[in-house]
Amino acid sequence: MSAPVDSAAVACLRRDEYVSQVATYRHEFRTWLRELDWADEWRTAAFDNVEDELVFHSTILARLYEAGWNRYGWPEDAGGFGGTEVHRAAYFEELAAAMLPVPEQHWTLEVIGPATYRYAPHLAAEYLPNYLRGAEWWGQCFSEPESGSDLAGLRCRAADDGDGGFVLNGQKIWTSQGPTATRFMVLARTGTPESRHRGLSTFLVDADTPGVTVRPIALASGRRELAEVFFDDVRIPRERAIGDVGGGWAVVMYLMQYERGMYGYAVLTTALTELGRLRAEMVVHGASPANRERFAQIYVAVVAAQARAAKTVRALAANQMVGPESSIDKLLFAKAEKDINDLVLDVRRGWMLTGVGADGDKELDTARAKWWYTRAATIMGGSAEVQRSIIADHLLGLPKEKR
């Protein structure tokens, strides 16, 4: 691959203009994508395993970073060029409009990056530039085998070592991109078990630290996207704490608004890309009236969800804390992911189930893997039932459920 150097040079020269005028940034990023001589390679790339996909996407990120386009919306002292979350939203929109897949590393970066910069700017300055250029990516170690979404019940413990650091012991599970992650953001208990959410702290732990063991989890698709991570007497320097010791819950709450907001907005732009591809298939191969009606309903739902998520993006860009309202975003984008892939299965059933008419094994494997992965869309990151309870309790003020 080779990036259009002249365009990249122009982009760097016009940094101030792009920061102050999102419309200018959007227009010229769109032009850059249109003129990209390796766009088709990016657009049509398919893989039968996560490891190769991440390596390919790291190359994409390196070129985007070199040209500067994925650095807008991130602070300058963390490898960015400045701007706000609105720049990042425009970035995802333009990738979708060009029918280009979002580099996989963005899914974890959009969740972990903002919290790291907010609560540990020294770590963000040291490591986020590498994240942006695809040289490394991290895993989020929150869930545990017996606590799931109940983060206040975590048992993974970081004990004071008496020398200014901590010793970490415990297990985490369902860590996205964990098998190949360079570092982990780990939520651990530093207080008593009775302290619940008030006794939690967050740390950045290198994957190659002695005592860290990573075991990939094979999904139903066969892909090793997730991992369980074990910590056995892992020593952590005090400067690796993200936020205050005992202040991990604040980090989690800050992080969650990005997991529901920016991550969700990117999911919805990707949903439009998937719908665009599906529409082309339906035009070429035909579809039943019922499936055409489902397509229209899902499209309207995605656009409505994107409009709702845009409000969250604007709030984040204005440095406003997004509270329980983000549960609405989570419900809408998770359902959209699942509905689209169910429709893909129904419209292309012969291809998805038997491979009839498949142009390549990797493309088929990718489509099947997406369907399998979206089975968890309404569970991971907080189940749909939990989100509805939050909305009922904190937004609608409905009576508490009787137990």
N, C-alpha and C positions, 0 to 999 in steps of 0.2 A: 504494500500500500504506500501511497505517497500523498501527502497533504498539499493543497494549493498554497504554496509559500507566500505568494504575493498577497492573497486574500488574508492570510494570517497576519502578515505584517501590517496591513491596513487596519485590521481589527484591533491590534495592540495600540496603534497610534491613536485610535478613536475611543479609547477606554472611557474617558470622562464623559463623552457624548453618550455612549451606551449606558453608562450608569445613571445619567440624568434623564435619559429618554428611552424608556423600554420599547416604544414603538420602533425606534431606529434600530435598536439591538435586534428586535424580532425580524424586521425586514431584511437586514443584512445577513443574519444567521440563516434565514430562509434561502436567500440567494446563494450563500456559500454551500448549503446542502444540495441545492439544485445543480450546482456546477461541479460537485464532488465526483471525481472520476472513479472512486471505489465505492460509491453508494450502493450499487447493485450487489457487490460482494457482501456488504454489511446487511443489506435488506434481505437477501436470500440465504444467508448462512444458517445451517441447521446442524445439530449435534446430537449424538446418542449418549452423551454423558455430560455431567455438570462441569467437570474439571476442564475439558477442552473449551467449553462455552465461556467459562470465566477467563481463561487465557486469551481467547479471541477478543472478548469484550475489554480486557485490560489494554489491548493494543488500540482499540477504538478510543478509549478514554485518553490514552497517551497522546493521540493525534488531536483530539478535541481540546485537551489541555494546552498543547503546543500552539494551537490556533487561538486559544483563549476563550472559546465559546462556553465551556462548562464551568468557567471560573467566575462568571457574573452571578451575583446573588450570594456569594460567599465573602467573608471579610478578608481584607488584604493581608492581615497578619496570620491567616490560616491558609494561605495559598490562593486566595481569590482576588478578584478585581474590584470588589465592592458591589453595591446594589442591594436588593432585597429579595425576599421570597417570590415576589412577582416576576423577577427575572428568571428564577428557576422554573416557575410555572410556564412562562413563555417558552423556555428551552424544551420542556416536555411536550408542549403543544406543537412546536415546530417539528420535533421528531415524529410525532404522530401524523402530522399533515404530510410528511415526506414518506410515510409508511416505513419508518426505520425503528427497529426495536430499541428499547431503553437498555443501555449496558447494565448487566445484572448487578454490578457493584453499587449502583445508585440506590437500590432498594434498601440496603443496610445503611449507606451513607446518609440518606435523608432522615433516618431515624436516629442514628447515633451521633452524627456530626454536630448538629445544633446544640445538643446537650453538652457535648464535650467542650465546645467553644464557650458556652455560657458558664460552665462550672469549673473548667480546667483549661483556661486559655493557654497556659504554658504547654500542655500536652497537645492542644489543637495546633499551635504554631509549629510544633516539632513533627507531628505525624499526619495531619490532615492534607497537606500538600501532596504527599505520596498517595493518599486515598483518592484525591481528585484526579491524579494522573494515572490511576490504575496500577500503581506499583505495589499496593497492599490493600487488603480489605479486612474488616473485623466481624466478629460474631457477637450477638447480644445474648449474654448468659443470665436470663432471668428465671425462666420456668424450671421447676424441679419435679422429679417423679411423683411426689405425693402432695404437691401443692398447686400445680397447674396455674390457674389465673389468680390464685390467692397469694399474692406476693407478700402480704403481711405475715404469712405463715412459713416463710423460707427458713431452712435449717442449715444451709451452707454458711459456715462461720469463718470470720476473719478475726483472729485473736491478736491483741497487742503483744508484740514480741519483747517488749521492755526496752527496745533499742530504737524506738521511733518508727518502727515498721509494723507489719502484720504477717501472720501466718494463716494461710487460707486452706480450709478443708471442707470437702463436700462434693456434691454432684449436681450438674445441670443437664437439661435435656431439651431437645427440639431446637437446637441452635442453628439458625439459617446460615448457610455458607460456612458453617463451622469446620467441615473437613479440610478446607483450604485457607482458613482465616489466619492472618498474621498475629492478630491480637483479639482479646475478648474484653467487652465491657461487662463486668461481673457485679451483680447485686448480692451482697452478703450480709449476714447478721453480725453486728459488732456489739449489740446490746444483749439483754436477757431475752429468752423466748417470750416472756410476758410483755416485752416492750412493743411487740407487734411492729407496725410500720415506723414507730419512732426510734427503733434500734437498728436501722438498716444503713449501710454505706455502699458506695459504688467505687469500683476500682478498675483501672486499665491493666490487664495482665497479658504479657506476651505469650504466644502459644508455645514457644520453645523454652519457657522457663522450666527448670527442673521441678518435677512433681506434677506437671500438667500432662494429662493423657486424653487424647481425642479419639473417639470411636465413631466412625461414620454410621449413619442409620440409612439403610436402603429402604426407599419408599416403595409403594405398590408398583410404580413405574420402573423400578430397578435403579433409579438414579440416587446418588448419594448426596443429596442436597442438604440434609440435616445431620446433626451430630449430637452425641452425648459427651459431656466434658467432665473429667474427674480432676479434682484438686487434692493432692496429698502433700501436706506440709509445704505448700508453695509460699515462698517468702516474697512479700510485696513491699517496696520502699514507700514511705509516707507520701512522697511527691506523686505517686501513682493514684492517689485518691482523687476521685472526681467529685468536687464539692466537699462539704464538711463531713467529718466523721460523725455518723449518726444522722446525717442529712440526706441519705440516699433516697428517701421518699420524695423529696422535693425534686431531685434529678429525674425520678421516674415520672412524676406528674408533668414536668416540663417536656420530657421526651415523648410522652404519650400524645401530646397535642400535635407533634410532628408526625408520629406514626399514623394518626388519624387524618391529619391535615395534608402535609406535603406528600407523604407516601400515598395517601388516598387519591390526591389529585393526579399524581403520576399514573396510578392504576387506571383511573378513568380515561386519561388520554390514550393509554395503551389499549383500553377497551374499544375506543373509536378506531384504532388501527386494526384490531381484530375484526370489528364489524365491517370495515372497508374490505378486508380480504374475503370475508364470508360473503359479502354482497357480490363480489366478482365471481365467486364460485357458484352462487345461486343463479346469476345471469347466464353463466356458461352451461351449467349442468341442470338447471331447473330446480324448483322447490315447490312443495305443496302450498295451497292457499293458506293452510293453518300455519305453516312455518314462515310464510311471508308476513302474516299478521303478527306472529311472535317476534320476528325481526323488527318490525315497526315499533312494537311495544317496548322491546328492550332498548332500541335506539333512543326513544323518548325518555325512558328511565335513566339512561346513561347521561344524556344531555342535562336532564333535570338535576341529577346527582352532581354533575360537574358544576352547574350553576351554584348549587348549595355549597360545594367544597371551595369554590372561588371566594366565597365570603370568609371562610376560615383562612385561606391563603392571605387575603387582604388584612385580616386581623393580625396574623403572625408578622406580616410585613410592617405593621404599625406598632409592633412590640406589645400587643395586647395578649393577655393570657386567655387561652381558649379553654373553657371548662367542660361541663357535661355535654354541651352542644356537639362536641366532637364525636360523641357516640352515634349521633345521627349520620355523620359522614361515614363512620365505620359500617353501620348497617347497610347503607346504600351502595357503597363501592364493593363490599364483600358479596352482596347479592348479585350485583351486576357481573362480577367475575364468574360466578357460578352459572348464572343464566346463559351467558354467552357461550361458555364451553359446552353446556348441555345442548344448546341449539346447534353448535358445530357438530356434535355427535349425531344429532337427529338428521341434520341436512346431509351429512357425509357419512352415514352409517356404514355403508359397504366398505368405504375406504378406511374408516377408523377401526372397524372390527376385523376385517379380513385383509386389508391392504390392497383391495381391488382398485386398479387405476393409479396406484402410487407411483410417483415419479422417482422417489428415492426413499430408502429405508430411514435415513436420518430425519427427513421431513415428517414422516409418519410417526416416528418415535417421539419427536418434539411435540406434535399435536396430542398424542396420547398422554405424554407426561404432563402437559398443561391441564388436560382434563382431570387426571388423577390429583394433581396438586390443588386444584380449585375445590376439591371435595372438602378441604380443610379451611376454605376461605371464611366461612362463617363461624369458625372455631378459634383459629389462631389469632393471637393479639387481643384476646377477649371475646368470648363467644357471643353470638347474637342474643342469647337469653340474658347474659350479663348486661349487654348494652341496652336492652329493652328495660331491664330493671333500673338502670341508671336514669334513663329517660323518664320512666314512670315516677321515680322517687324525687329526682332533682329538678326536672323541668316541668312535669305535669302536676306534681304534688299529689299523686294518687295515694289512696290508703295503702299501708304496708300489707304485703302478702301474709296471710295467716299460715303459720308453720305447725 
